[in-house]
Amino acid sequence: MNAPGSKPAPSPPPAVMPPRWDRNRVLFEIVQNGQAVECAISRQALQDLSARRYAKPDELLASFAKLRKRVERIARSKLRTRSDAIEGLVTIWSGDVDDFDAAPPAPESRAV
């Protein structure tokens, strides 16, 4: 309980699910504006980012772990540019990786 006149304690960030392999993509979550956002990166996009070809799910998940910060930046960029009318999974495709690499860096938003 807070003392009179004090500010309430900030709520903790939402828990995010660990990354997981789902046939041809890695599913993961990011926190954006205090909300968990479901995302995915295709096998091809992940391989393009790593410049390696992996066949086994555990290799792809290990590659994702190494590239996670970069993947999350791409996911946030896609989320910022998509229409408010679009809901659901933010999916990163191979072409998104090329587009992101060609674009100037966007300012980082704070994950709250």
N, C-alpha and C positions, 0 to 999 in steps of 0.2 A: 504494500500500500504506500502511496506517495504522501509526503507531508503536504499540508495545505500550502497552496501557492507554488508548489514545485511542478515542474513539467513531468508528464508521464514518461516512463522509460520507453525508449524506442522498441518497437516490436522486432524480434529477430528475423533475419531474412528467411524466406521459405526454403525448406529442405529440397534439394534437387536430387533426382535419381542418378545413380551412377551410369556411365555410358554402357550401352549394350549393343551387341551385334544382332541385326534383324535381316537375315538373308543377303541383301545387297546394299546395306547401309548401316551406319552407326547412329543409333538414337541417343540423344543427350539433351540436357536442359541447361538453359542459361537463366540468370536472374536479371531482369530489366525492369526498372522502375518499381522494385519491390515485388514483382510478380515472376513466378517461374514460367518460362516459355519453352515449349517442346520444340526440339529441332532435330534435324537429321543431316548427315552428310553421306553422299553416295560413295560407293566403293571407288569409282573412277575419280571423283574429286579428291578423295583422300590420297589415292595413289598419285595423282597429279601434284598435290602439295608436297608429298614426301619424295617424289621422283623415284619411287620404287614400286615394284609390283609384288603384292602379297596375295597369298591364296587362302591362308588359314585365318579364321576369325580372331584367334588370340594375337596373331601378328598385326592384324588391322587395328585391334583395340590398343595394342602397344604403340602403334604409329599414331593413333588418335591422341593418346596420352601425351606424347611428345609434342604434338602440333596443336594441342587444345586451345591455347591462348590465341593463336592465329585463326583457328576455326571459329572461335567465339567472336572475334572481331568481324569476320565475314558474316556470321549469323546476325550480329547486331546491325551491320550495315544493311543487310537485306531487310531486316525488321523495320529500320528507320525509313526505308524507301518504299515499302509496300503500302497499299491503300488500307485505310482503317476498316474498310468493308471486308477485307480478307482476314479470315481467322484460321486457326489451326497451325499445323506443323510448318516451321520455317525450314525448307529443304535447300541444302547447298548442292548444286550440280557442278559438273566439271567446268562449264562455261562461266559460272559465278566466280570460280577461282581465277580464271583468266581476266575477267572484268575487274575483280578486286585488285589484282596485281597491277593492272594498267591504270587504275584510278588513283588520284592523290589521296593520302591518308586523311580520314575523317577524324574530327576530334573525338576522343574517347568519352563515352558517357559513363557516369558512375553507376556501378551495380549496387543497388541499395537493397 
